[in-house]
Amino acid sequence: MARLFGTDGVRGVANIDPMTAEMALQIGRATAYVCKRHDRRGYKHRIVIGKDTRLSGYMIENALTAGICSMGVNVFLVGPMPTPGIAFITHSMRADAGLVISASHNPYQDNGIKIFSRTGYKLPDADEDEIEQLITSGHINDIRPTADAIGRAMRIDDARGRYIVFCKNSFPDDLSFEGMKIVLDCANGATYKVAPIIFSELGADVVTIHDKPDGRNINDNCGSQHTADLRARVVAERAQLGLAFDGDGDRLIAIDEKGEELTGDHIMAICAKIYKDRGQLKNNLVIATVMSNFGFHAAMKQLGIEVGIAPVGDRYVLEMMKERGAVLGGEASGHMIFHDHHTTGDGIISALQLLAAMCSTQRPLSELAQVMHFAPQKLVNITVKQKPPIESVPALQAAISAAEAELGDAGRVLVRYSGTQSMCRVMVEGPSEEVTNRLCQSLAETVRQCLA
């Protein structure tokens, strides 16, 4: 069978392998088995389960619960909550693991399962490999506790409140949002209850859009990937800024008071400067990925800040942050990690750090964003039937070489596969919109001819 775990857990179309109820039950059983190796000193082992607002979440939640309980481990159900909230609750409650049922920014028909360890970090690759091996070998099928050794499931009603307090504690005590109007786009996802409360309790006048999930409208023309509604609403409300989260709340894209969109690169550049000015940028270092814009690197060079380059994926960003002792890192997509506040990417905590920069400098977001000038960039996603190594496709490799030769030192080309979808991403950055768009569309057409 194909590898079960991708760069961000297990993901696919709900009710189609591997995202079936049967597979979820097996993942629950195998995860519980791995967790039971932890020394609980006579206490029952425990696993937290949370989810976003997808219709299929109910099906997968019940299957995971059944699998975990069948292995003699108790389940704490917290319901819809941002992915970083599950990481926090798992560590806070000293549970053995935390499972998140979500496909992040994907459409509602997809779903996925992410696993956090007891420390609040994503589960290590070695543990994921063991879970996958347990499932494929069938080793766990004969391990079946009985009688009172079977686990039980219970709902945790105060988990949302705990996470709200945790997020608020990341914002400086001497600052306030009083007098600020903020528009929130909750993507009809996991932040729809907690985000408005957090920003309101810190003093903001909050306007919320896309906060009425129905199981099918998560990420549907809203949230961090679709900001048209938010940009228009910020201008109409004369708000200081807009904040767009994705379906599971681990990403943030911001809109300034003029209705202009700020990527994760912009937000990291702003926060990196503030951190350095305050003496909080540990090792004078920020970790980015190969997807970060030319303009971000130019801004960091001008500020005298070193940039580490990690492969695409928040787990790789975090690995490099831990290895090199960085407190700030992330991706242009808006997935940012403030390691002095959390163990994983958190859209709400990222927003609070951006707002702290605004409040402490008393400058509008459009001015702060001038720290970085975005180089023209074009990104095209192409659905593919196969994923051979890019360098093994002669026609595509030739097209990439030709584009790179034309750009020279004035731009770059990046062609890579998605780690979670059957998709090839073509990105070009160049000296002008015309050159950038032309080369990107030409490369995308070559990908279609070779791989689609």
N, C-alpha and C positions, 0 to 999 in steps of 0.2 A: 504494500500500500504506500501511497505518497506520504511524506512526512506530515504528521499531525500538527505540530506547533510551528508557527511562522515567527516573524520578528516581534509580533505583539499578541502572543497566545494563539488560540484556535479561532478561525473565522471562516464563514461561508454563508451560503443562502440557507435560511432557516428551514428545517425539515428535509434538507438534502444533505447527504453525507459530505463533510463530517459533522454538520451542525444538526444532528438528529437527536431525538429524546433518548434513543438507545445509546448513542455515543456519549451524551451528557451524563447518563447514568454511570457508564464505565469510567469517565473522567472523574466523577465524584468518588467512585470506589477507589480508584488508583491514587487520587490525591489524598484521601483519608488514610490509605495504607502507608503512604510515604510520611504523612504527618504523625502517625502513631509511633514513629521511632523517637519522637521528642520525649524527653523525660518530663512527665507531668506530676511526678511525686504523688501518685495515687489519685490525682484528679482526672476527670473525664476530658478527653481531647475535644477541641472545639474548632469549628470552621465558620467564618462569616460569609454570607452570600448577599450581594447587592446587585442591582441591575439598573439599566436605563428604562426608557418608556416604550420600548418596542412591544408589539403585540405578542411576538413569540417568546418574550421573556418569561411569561407565566409557565409555558410548557417546559422550557429549559430549567427554570428555577425548581420546579417540582421534580424533574428527573435528577438533577444534581443532588437535591435534598434526599431523595430516596437512596441514591447510591452511597452518599456519605453515611447516612444512618444505618444502612445495611452492613457497614464495616465497623459499627460500634462507636461512631464519633457523633457528637452533638452538633447541631446547626443553629446559628444565629441568623435570622432573616431580618434585613434592614429595609427592604423595599427599594424604591427608586432613590438613588443617591449618586453623586458624581464619583467617577472612578477614584480620584484621589481621596475622597471621603471614605471609601472602603479601605484604602491603604491605611489611613489614619485610625479608623475604628479597629481594624485588625490588630495593629500594634498597641493601641490604647487598652483594648480588652484582653490583651495577652492571649489572643487566639493563636492557633497553630498555623492558620493560613486564611487568606481572604480571596474569594472568587467573585469576579465581576462579570455579569452577563451583559455584553455590549459589543457593538461593532463600530463604536466611536463615531466617525463622521460619515460612515456608509449609509445608504438608504435603508428604510425600515425593513425590507424583506431580508436583509442580511442580519446575522447576529454572530456573537463570538463569546469566548470565555477567556478571561485573563486571570492569572493567579499571582497573588502576592504572598510572600513569605511572612513569617511571624514578626519580622523586623519592619515590615511596611515597604520593603523593596520588592521589585518584580522577582518572581521565582528564578533561581539560577538555572542556566542551561542544563546542568547535570541533573537537577531534579526533574525538569521537563522531559529530559531523555529517559529517565527512569519511569516516569508516569506513562510515557508512550510505549516503552518496552513492556510494562506490566499489562497494558491493554492488548498489544499485538500478540504477546505470548500466551495470554489467557491465564497467567499465573494466579491472578486474584480471584478467579471464578470459584475456586474451591475453598476460599477463606470466608466463612459465614458465621459470625457470632450469633448466638441464640439467647432467648429469655431476656434477662435484664441487661445483657451485654450489648443489646441493640441500642443505637443512638436515638435521640429525640430532637425535634425541631421546635424552636420558640422564636417569637418575634421580639425585637428590641425596639421599643417605642421611642426612646430618647436619643437614638443614634444621630438623628438630624440635628438636634440641639447641641450635642457634643461637637459635631463638625462645625457648626456655625461659630461657636466660641473659639474653636481652634483657628479658624480663618481670621476672625477678628483680632486675635492675639498677634497676628503677623503684621498688623498695621500699627505704626508708632502711636503711643499714648498721647503725645503732645500735639497730634494733628487731628483734624476733623474735616468732614465733608459738608459742614454747614454752609449754606448758600450755593451749593453746587447742584445742578440738575444733570442726572445721568440716565441715559437710555440703555436698557439691557435687552439683548436678544438671546433668549434661552434655548433657541433651536428646537422648541417643543421637546426638550430632552431632560436630562437628569438634574440640571440646575434650576428647573422652573420653580421650585419651592424655596430652596435655600438662598439663592443669589439675591432676590429682592429683599429678603429679610436682612441679610448681612449689610448691604449698602444703605438700606433705610436706617438700621440701628446705628450706623456710623454717621448719620446726620444728613444724608443726601436726599434730595427730592428725586424719587425714582419713577421712571416711566418704563414699563415692561411690555415687550412685544414677543410674540411666538412663545407664549407660556401656557398654552392649553393643549397638552398632548392628548392624542386619541389612539395611540398605538401605531398609527400609520403616517403621521405627519412629522416625525422626527427628521431633522435636517432637510426638510422639503422646502427648497427655495428660501432657506433661512439659516441662521447660525454663521459660524466662522467661514464657511465656504461660499456663502451667498449673502452679501452685505448690502444689497441695493435697498431693501426696506429700511434697514438700520440707518444708512447714510441719509435717506430722505427724512426719516423721523428726527434725527439729531438736528438737522437744519430747521425743520418745521417747529420743533420745540425750543429752539435756541439753547440747546443743551451744551454743557462744557465738553462732553465727549459721549461716545457710544461704546459699548462693550459687547462683543459677539462671542459666545461660547459654542462649542460643538456638542454633539448629542450626549457625550458622556462627561463633558465638563473638564477635560484636561487640556483643552486648547483655548487660546484667546487671540482674537483680532480686534484692534481698536479703531475707532473713527474719531477724528479730531473735530473741533467745533465748526470747521468749514465743510464737513462732510467728506473729507479725504480719508482713505483707508491706510492704516499703518499695519505692516506685516510684523511677524515675530522678530525679524531682523531689526526693524525700527524700535520695537519695544525693548529688545535686548541692548541696543546701542544707547538708548536713553538711560536705562537702568545701570548699565555698565559705567557710564559717565558719573552718575550720582553716587554709585558705590565707590568709585575711585576717589571722588571728591571727599567722601566721608571717611576714607581709609578702610572701607569694608570689602574691597575687591581683593580677596585672598590670592596671593601669588601673582597679582596683576594680570589675571588670566580669565578669558571667557572661552567656553567650548561651543563651537558651531558645527555644522555639517557641510558636506560638499554642495548642498542646495542653497547655502547662504549667498546673498547677492554680493557682487563686486563692491557695491557701495558700502556694505557693512564692513568689509575688510579695509577699505580706504579710511572709513571713520575710525576704526580701532587703531590703525597705524598712526593717524593724526593725533589721537589721544595717548599714544604710547602704551597701548594695551595689547598684550600677546593674545593670539587666537589659536586654539587647538582645533584641528579638523577631524571629526569623527564620521564614521559611516552613517547613512540615513537610518533613523530609528532612535527613539528616546532611550532605549536600554543601552545603546552604544554611546550616546552622549553622556549618560550617567556613569557608565563604566570609566570613561576617560576623565570625567569630573572627579571621581573618587581616586583614580590613579594619580592624577596631577594636582589634587587639592584645590579644585575650583569650586566656587559657590554659585556661579551663574553659568548657565548653558542652555542651549535649545535649538529649535529649528525655525526656519522661515515660515513654516505652516502655522506657527503660533503655539507649538508645544514647548514650553519653557520650564526649566527646573531652577528653582531658588533653593539651593541645598541647605542654606542656613535656616530655612523654614519648613521644608518638607522633603520626603524621600522620593518623590515622584513629581511629574508635571501636574500642575494645578492651575486651571484657568482663572479661578477666583483669586487665588493668592498672587498670581501674576498681575491681575488687574489691580489689586491692592498695592503692590509695589510700584506700579506705574502711577497710580493716583498719589502715592506718597511723594513721588518725584514732582508731580504737579503742585501739590500742597506746600511742600517745603521750599520750592523755588518761586511760587506764586506766579508762574508763567503758564500761558495757555499751551495745550498739547501741540498745536501747529508749530509753535516756536521751538519747543523741545525737540520736535521731530527733525528740525534742521541740522541736528548733529550728524545726520546721515542723508546722503543724496542717492536715491535709488537708480541704479543703472537699468536701461531698457531690458526687459526680460520677457520671454515668451515660453510658456509651458503647455505642451499638448500631451494628453493621455490617450494611448491607443490600446484597445482591447486586443489581446493576442491569443493564439491557439497554443503556442509553444514558447518556451523560454531557454533557447540555447544560449551559451555564452556569447555576448555581443561580439567579441573578437573572432568568433568562429563563423560569422556571417560575412563573407567577403564584400558583397555589395553594400551592406550597411557600414562596414568598417571603412570602405573607400569613401562613402558619402560623408562620414564623420571627419575623416582626414581632410577632405576638400573644404569643408566648412571651417575647420580649425585653421587651415592655411589662409583662407580669405580673411578671417578675423584677426589673425596674428596676436599681438598683445592687447588688442582693443576689445576682447571679449573671450567667451569660452563656450564650450559645448559639453553637455552632460546627457548621456543616454543610459538609462538604467531600468531595471524591472522593479515593479512594486513588490514589497515583501509580503503583502497580504492579499493581493488581487491578481487576476490574470491580465496584467496591464504592463505596458512599456511606457515610461515617461521620457519625453524628449524636452530638454530645456536648453535654450540658447540665450546668452546675454551678449549684447553688442553695442556699438557706438551710436546707433540710431534705431528708432522703431522700425523703419523700413527694412534695414538690413537684418535686424533681429527676427522680425516676422517672416521674412522671405526664407531665411535659412532654416528656421524652425519648421515651417510648413513643408519645405522640401525634404527635410530629414524625416518628418512624420510620415510623408507619403512613401518613402523608402522602407520604413518600418512596416507599414501596411502591406506593401508588396512582398516583403520577405517573411513576415511573421504572422500576419492576421489571417 
